[in-house]
Amino acid sequence: MMIVLLAALQTPPAQHFPLMEHPGVSATLRQTVDRTCGDPGKLDRDGLLARENSVSYDAHDSHASAATWTALGCVRGALEGDGAFSRVGLEMVAGDSWSLGGEHAMLEALKIEPTNARAAEILATLVLDDLDADGAAVAGVLKARAAGVSTPAVLRACSEHALRAGDLATTLACARQALALGLDSTWHLIRLSRVSFRENDTINGMKQFVAAVGAARDTAARAEVAWHLQWFLVPLELKAAELVSGPAAGTWIRDRLVERDVRDGQPSGARLAEHFKRLDYVLSHYRLHIPVRMRKAGGIVASSPINNLSRDSIFSFCEP
């Protein structure tokens, strides 16, 4: 499932914006998995495939431990990040991606050990990486958080998916918990801003978004801010925004938004409120349904015993 952002609804300036991935996607999924899991980082693709085969054999045991299932989820997450085509395996049918197989493995680990932080963190990372995440995997992340896991990806996935589901109380709880722990301020402040605008609290919504911009320090945080800004800033302004950082960046963006509100004869925060309103509408009504077997590497290949499809050829007709 992917977002189809309609220019007619958003009415941006007449220009072509650079393509940006949806918030949450990991441009460095393999490195993220390696950092969390440790061991897979030493293996190339052939080594990962051999490890997946070995750990799958161990997990077949009815007494397999949470550690074994976690190891299986880790190696499958690394294979997804490495771009490897998938194959049929334990808790994986023909067409399942490595990502989905990794999620299934982590869910098994969490059944045995509900507070397994590593399993929950990788599960949440895989959930965030896919805009159309598996429902059982999302539920597993929320259950892990309820059990006491408070790792960064778990709280990001919690606030994001609770917001999508319209569960504003859980969105607020997860975002506030993360902010209290000093985790991913930009991510969670943007979710708080969206909640405020849904509740018609324009003043706090504007303040929270400006604070989110000012808190953006790393590449991922600045990329998410840019993902939103691209819909109402012209290219020259986007380039100028890249040169400002810290609280000054928040002030700079606030001034650009206020200028537009004044120009349009609207109260402060109206442009940003309309942006989030339209974003919610598009997400609800204009999402393109594409089966996971066509979206994820190996889906078509794993479902078809004989073919000469490449990863690029799959993407050529699966990506808008």
Secondary structure, DSSP 4 states (H G I P E B T S, - for coil): -EE---HHHH---SSPPPP-PPTT--TTHHHHHHHHH-GGGG--HHHHHHHHHHHHHHHTSTT--HHHHHHHHHHHHHHHHHT-----BTTB-TT--HHHHHHHHHHHHHHH-TT-HHHHHHHHHHHHH-TT--HHHHHHHHHHHHTT---HHHHHHHHHHHHHTT-HHHHHHHHHHHHHTT--HHHHHHHHHHHHHHTT-HHHHHHHHHHHHHH--SHHHHHHHHHHHTTTS-HHHHHHHHT--THHHHHHHHHHHHHHHHHTT--TTHHHHHHHHHHHHHHHH-EE---HHHHSTTHHHHH-SS----HHHHHHHH--
